[in-house]
Amino acid sequence: MSVLRVEHLVVDFVTRRGALRAIDDVSFEIGAGEVLGIVGESGAGKSLTGAAIIGLLEPPGRITGGRVYLEGERIDDLTGAAWCSVRGRRIGAVFQDPLTSLNPLFPVGDQLVETIRCHLPVSVDEARRRAIGLLEETGIPAAAERMAHYPHQFSGGMRQRVVIALALAAEPRLIVADEPTTALDVSVQAQVIRMLKRVCRDRGAAIMLVTHDMGVIAQTCDRVAVMYAGRIVEIGPVAAVVHDPVHPYTRGLMSSIPLMDEDQRRLEQIEGSMPRLDAIPSGCSFHPRCTKAIERCRRDRPELVKSGVTASACWLGAVGGARP
């Protein structure tokens, strides 16, 4: 059984001028010990999907369709009080800026102990031992001494490690990591990536990794879902999506990555920009930017269709047409 199963998720922002659809019919699963990457440009709906899954949508955003299951139990319809037994205990979250997740007025040790005791029936001493163990597991040197330090006394990379320790405090089955390495330099990024992979392997947790960095996806994930304008346009094993993408948008993302073994004077780019929520094109939402678009792309919206080991939403690649 999958740890997380998302079925036809729809998120709307209800305004005086009507509803704006930000997430449109998104479905995927994540198994135990698996890392699923969600990638796409800013505004594609990656972070919003994660927020909807963990019940942190800001009004006027709300789930208006679909279902979300955690280990077979539906959670998208939980109320505020019911979320307390799920968020933190069964779902951990890691956000881009660790300072937004840590209280600057309390030592990190106190915050870890409080989180552990909030979700697990343990004594203060046991919670402290667990907190020190978590800091050691996430690579904080001299963990017992650092328990008394405040967030501002840690570097950016160390703060992110503390946040990951907080996310793991109650031994959750699912971790939603939203751009966890964006604010870090390359060497620290690599350390955090290795730690996430180790946590996934050793604890059997499922990880949903939201990022715009294909390098992070390639190093960390087992599978990847590519999002565009609120929809998944391609999903499959990382190696297949990176090296043999089907959807023109995915191919554009791959082509924009510089290759170390080739002399490239100019990087390829995808012309245009992500459409606004109130101006989503008919048919395939990517067709105004696609150099391969045909009339059917402008008229009919493609659904995800299996194409080899991946699935893509493209009339050219997945539905009997010529590969883009």
SULLIN-V142422 format. One record per residue. RES is the residue in one small letter. OMEGA is omega as a letter, one per 30 degrees, with the letter a starting at -180 (none if undefined). BURIAL is + if it has 24 or more other C-alpha atoms within 12 Angstrom, else -. Layout:
RES_OMEGA_BURIAL, RES_OMEGA_BURIAL
//
This chain:
m_l_-, s_l_+, v_l_+, l_l_+, r_l_+, v_a_+, e_l_+, h_a_+, l_l_+, v_l_+, v_l_+, d_l_+, f_a_+, v_a_-, t_l_-, r_a_-, r_a_-, g_a_-, a_l_-, l_a_+, r_a_+, a_l_+, i_a_+, d_l_+, d_a_+, v_l_+, s_l_+, f_l_+, e_l_+, i_a_+, g_l_+, a_a_+, g_a_+, e_l_+, v_l_+, l_l_+, g_l_+, i_a_+, v_l_+, g_l_+, e_l_+, s_a_-, g_a_+, a_a_+, g_a_+, k_a_+, s_l_+, l_l_+, t_l_+, g_l_+, a_l_+, a_a_+, i_a_+, i_l_+, g_a_+, l_l_+, l_l_+, e_l_-, p_g_-, p_l_-, g_l_+, r_l_+, i_a_+, t_l_+, g_l_-, g_a_+, r_l_+, v_a_+, y_l_+, l_a_+, e_l_+, g_a_-, e_a_-, r_a_-, i_a_+, d_a_+, d_l_-, l_l_+, t_a_-, g_a_-, a_a_-, a_l_-, w_a_-, c_l_-, s_a_-, v_a_+, r_a_+, g_a_+, r_a_+, r_l_+, i_l_+, g_a_+, a_l_+, v_a_+, f_a_+, q_a_+, d_a_+, p_a_+, l_l_+, t_a_-, s_a_+, l_l_+, n_a_-, p_a_-, l_a_-, f_l_-, p_a_+, v_l_+, g_l_+, d_a_+, q_l_+, l_a_+, v_l_+, e_l_+, t_a_+, i_a_+, r_l_+, c_a_+, h_a_+, l_a_-, p_a_-, v_l_-, s_l_-, v_a_-, d_l_-, e_l_-, a_l_+, r_l_+, r_l_-, r_a_+, a_l_+, i_l_+, g_l_+, l_l_+, l_l_+, e_a_+, e_a_+, t_l_+, g_l_+, i_l_+, p_a_-, a_a_-, a_a_+, a_l_-, e_a_-, r_l_+, m_a_+, a_a_+, h_l_+, y_a_+, p_a_+, h_l_+, q_l_-, f_l_+, s_a_-, g_l_+, g_l_+, m_l_+, r_l_+, q_l_+, r_l_+, v_l_+, v_l_+, i_l_+, a_l_+, l_a_+, a_a_+, l_a_+, a_a_+, a_l_+, e_a_+, p_l_+, r_a_+, l_l_+, i_l_+, v_a_+, a_a_+, d_a_+, e_a_+, p_a_+, t_a_+, t_a_+, a_a_+, l_l_+, d_a_-, v_a_-, s_l_-, v_l_-, q_a_+, a_l_-, q_a_+, v_l_+, i_l_+, r_a_-, m_l_+, l_l_+, k_l_+, r_l_+, v_l_+, c_a_+, r_a_-, d_a_-, r_a_-, g_l_+, a_l_+, a_a_+, i_l_+, m_a_+, l_l_+, v_a_+, t_l_+, h_a_+, d_a_+, m_l_+, g_l_+, v_l_+, i_a_+, a_a_+, q_a_+, t_a_+, c_l_+, d_l_+, r_l_+, v_l_+, a_l_+, v_a_+, m_l_+, y_l_+, a_l_+, g_a_+, r_l_+, i_a_+, v_l_+, e_l_+, i_l_+, g_l_+, p_a_+, v_a_+, a_a_-, a_a_+, v_a_+, v_a_+, h_a_-, d_a_+, p_a_+, v_a_+, h_l_+, p_l_+, y_l_+, t_l_+, r_l_+, g_l_+, l_a_+, m_a_+, s_a_-, s_l_-, i_l_+, p_l_-, l_a_-, m_a_-, d_l_-, e_l_-, d_a_-, q_l_-, r_a_-, r_l_-, l_l_-, e_l_-, q_l_-, i_a_+, e_l_-, g_a_-, s_l_-, m_a_+, p_l_+, r_a_-, l_a_+, d_a_-, a_l_-, i_a_+, p_l_-, s_a_-, g_l_-, c_a_+, s_l_+, f_a_+, h_l_+, p_a_+, r_a_+, c_a_+, t_a_-, k_a_+, a_l_+, i_a_-, e_a_-, r_l_-, c_a_+, r_a_-, r_a_-, d_l_-, r_a_-, p_l_+, e_l_+, l_l_+, v_a_+, k_l_-, s_a_+, g_a_-, v_l_-, t_l_+, a_a_+, s_l_+, a_a_+, c_l_+, w_a_+, l_a_+, g_a_+, a_a_+, v_l_+, g_l_-, g_l_-, a_l_-, r_a_-, p_none_+
//
